[in-house]
Amino acid sequence: MAIPDPGPGWTRFIVKSKFGAGRDFAVLDLAEQQQYFVDGKMGMRPKAEIRDAADRPVYRVTGQLFGVPKRMTIADADGHEVASLKAKMFSPIKSRMTLTMANGADWQLEGSLMEKEYSISSDGAPVVQITQKWVTVRDTYTLDLAAGIDAGMALAVLWAVDRWVERD
């Protein structure tokens, strides 16, 4: 089943997991050109690095060891914290997270584990849509971004969703 077109003003990326233990993702545009790479790291604490097409770090995501509630911080390439992501207690039906930016703005994430769809809104307006395909050899997501949304930040959130909802 094809995922509907996101509509005018939205950008779509295809996010495909790479085989390996670190939970890496190649991020492709619709022409199948790699635009980003999410490099998940092995270790006691969940962490990942979001890299652009020129292989430069854009964001770093770091989680707490045994965090309750679950929390991850997102830092820019210089190591300055730019956002904090907190997950509310998960239920088998709905997942909820809040991303608080350093400037005070919030993104609200709500998703359905059963439907494998996650929506992010800011001030009540949708800004990101994450959809996971059900039957694939490798995990594959579509990532739809509203105009002006930072793809690197959205990828950091996608990695956290994958880590928390799909793996933990």
Secondary structure, 3 states (H helix, E strand, C coil): CCCCCCCCCEEEEEEEECCCCCCCEEEECCCCCEEEEEEEECCCCCEEEEEECCCCEEEEEEECCCCCCCEEEEEECCCCEEEEEEECCCCCCEEEEEEEECCCCEEEEEEECCCCEEEEEECCEEEEEEEECCCCCCCEEEEEEECCCCHHHHHHHHHHHHHHHHHC
